[in-house]
Amino acid sequence: MPFDHRSTPLTFIKARVLATLMEKARTVPDSYPLTLNALVTGCNQKSSRDPVMEVTEGEAAEALDELRQQGLAVQISGSRSTRWEHNFPRGVGVPDQSAVLLSLLMLRGPQTAGELRINSERWHRFADISSVEAFLDELRERSEEKGGPLVQQLPRAPGAREQRWAHLLCGPIDVAALQSAAGSAPASAGLQHRVETLEAEVAQLRATVQQLCDALGVESPSQPASDEA
């Protein structure tokens, strides 16, 4: 039976631990599964996190044990150290694409479909915003037999062009509190988010240019040939 977020919602720490495992499985596969120390570092990193947290090793270990009991994490015992991996798609009963969107919402907070598409580039390449919206709609309209909706579309914020989405894995959303927090957030937070979005776009463009250069057999502009004497 899939994990029932309505009867046993995730705590914020468990959501951060689980989403970090999901992120690192796709972005640093050579280092995955993760040790406890690597997991704590990932949970507490300053970039691509909203809010930024300070999870202790004890809190992470407790969260991992509870996630294991809920079928959302798996402990891998090695000869040198114990490592952990997630079991999110199977444990919750969603396809990989939906798992990507949910983990991004757990890591970065509410986002628009366009922001989710950009932020997911290193995880999964969605064809367009419509494909992101299609998976979000499936998560919102999830049947009661499967455990009910896993995301909610938030009311449009004043001055915003698009509505944001939020996950429901930690329980019902206090929309009024979210709107109040967004309204009181410093302008620098919005600027930082835009910078991170642009950085993701630039990284994707660089990767595309490198692929084209490799296919054409020419030198990449980012790696100019050294001048000969």
N, C-alpha and C positions, 0 to 999 in steps of 0.2 A: 504494500500500500504506500502511495507517495507520502512524503512529508506533509503534515497538515499544519500550515502556518497560522491557521485561525485558532487552533486549540493550544499550540505550543509555539508562539512567535519567537523569532530569534531576538536575542539581545543585540545591542549595537556592537558590542565587542565580538560576539559570534559572527555577526554579519560581516564585520571588517576582516576577521580571520578567514572566513570562508571565501569571501570575494578576493582576498589577496592570494589564496591558493589558486583560484581560478585564473587570476591575472598572470601569475608567474608561470603557470602551466603553458600558456601561450606565448608569453613574451620572452622568457628565459628557459626554454625547454631543456637545455643542457644542465641546468642546476636543479631541475625538478625530478622527483618530489623534494620538498623543502625540509631542512632541519628546523628545529624550534627557533634557533637563533636567527636564521635567515627569514623565517616567517615574521618574527617580531620586527625585524628591520623593515620588511616590506609593509607591515601594518602601520608603522610610524613614519614612513617617508613623507616628506613635505610636499612633493609634487603629486599631482593627479589624485589628491585626497580632499574630500570635503565632508565632514570637518577633519582637520589634522588631529590625530589622537596620540596618546602616550600609553600604549598597551604594554604591560609588564610581562615578563616571561611566565609568571604564575598565572596571570589572567589568560594568556594565550593557551597555556597548557590545559587549564580548566575548560576553556572554550572548545579546544580540540577534542577532549574526552567526551564532552556532551554532544558535539557534532558527530563523533564516531558512534555514539549510542543511538543517534537519530538517523544514522545511515547516510550522512552527508560528507563524512571524511573517513579516510582509511589510513591506518597506521602501518608503515612499512618498516620492518625490523631488519637492519643491515648489520654487517660485520663491524662497522665502525661507528655508526650512529643511527638513531631512529629518525625516520623521515615521514612526512605526511603528504597525502594527496587528496584532492576533493573527489566527491562522488555526486556532484550537484545535478547534472542532467537526469541521471537515473533515479537519484534519491527524491527529486522533486517531480520528475515526470514531464520534462520539457525537452525540446530539441536543442542542439548545441547553439543555434543562432539566438534562441530565446535566453539561454543561459548567459551568453555574452552580454546581452542587453541588461539582464537583471544584475549581473555582477558589476557592470559599469554604474548602474544606479545605486548600488550599495557602496561603491567606492567614492563616487563623485557627487552624490545627491541628485535632486531633480534636474532633468535635462530635456531639451527639445529633441525631436526626432533627428533634426539636422545635426545637433551637437553629438548625439549618440552615434550617428554614422561616422563623423569625423574621429571621435574618440575611440572607435572600435577598429580603426585601420590596422593596427598591429595584432589584433585578435582575430578578426574576420572581416573580409571585404564585402560589404553589402552593395548590391548593384546600384541602388539609388535610395532616396529618402522614402519612396513609396514602399520598398521592401522592408525597411525598418518599421514603418507604420503598420504594415501588415502583421508583422510578428508582435508588435505592441498591442494591436487590436485583438489578436488571438489570446494574449496573456490577460487582457482586460475582460474578455468574454469567456474565459475558461469556465467550463461547466462545474456545477456543484459536485458531481460524481468524481471529478478529478481534483477537487480541493478548492474550487472557487477562484476568483480573480487574483492575479499576482501583481498587477500594476493598476495605477489610477491616473487619469489625466486631470491635471490641476486646472483651476480656473485661470484664465488669461490674466497675467499681472498688468497693472497700469503701464501703458507705454510699450508693452511687449507685442511683437508681431506674431509669435507662436506660443502655443501652450506647452508647458513642461509636463513630463511624466515622472512619477515616483513609484517605487516598489512598495509592496505590502507585506514583505516577509517579516518585518518587525512589528506587525500589527496595523490597526487602522491609523490613518494619517490625520493629524490635527492641521487642517488646511489653514485655519486662521493663524496658528502659530507660525507656520511656514511662511505665509505672506508677510507677517509682521517681521520675521527675521530677515526676509529678503529686502523689505523696505528700509530696515535699519542697518543693513550691511554697508561697510565703508566702500567708497567708490573704487578703492584700490583692489578690492576683491574681484569686482567685475573686470577691471583691467587685467588682473592676473589670469582670470579665466580666458579672456580673449587672447592673451599672449600664448597660453598653453595650446589653445585651439590653432593659432597660426603656426606654432612650432610643429604641431602634428601634421598640418598641411605641408609645411616645408619639407619635413622628413619624408613624407610620401612622394613629393615631387622629386626629391633627390634620388630616392630609390627607383622611381620610374626612369629618370635620366640615366642612371647607372645601368639599368636593364637594357635600355636602348643602345647605349654605347657598347655594352658587351655583345649585343646582337650584331651590331655593325662593325665590330672589331676596331673601334676607335678609342682614343684616350679620353677618359672622363674629364670634364672641365674642373671637377673638384680635385683631380689628381694630375696636375700638369706635368709634362715630361721635363726633366731637369735640363738646363741649358748646357750644351756641349762647348768646351773651350775651343 
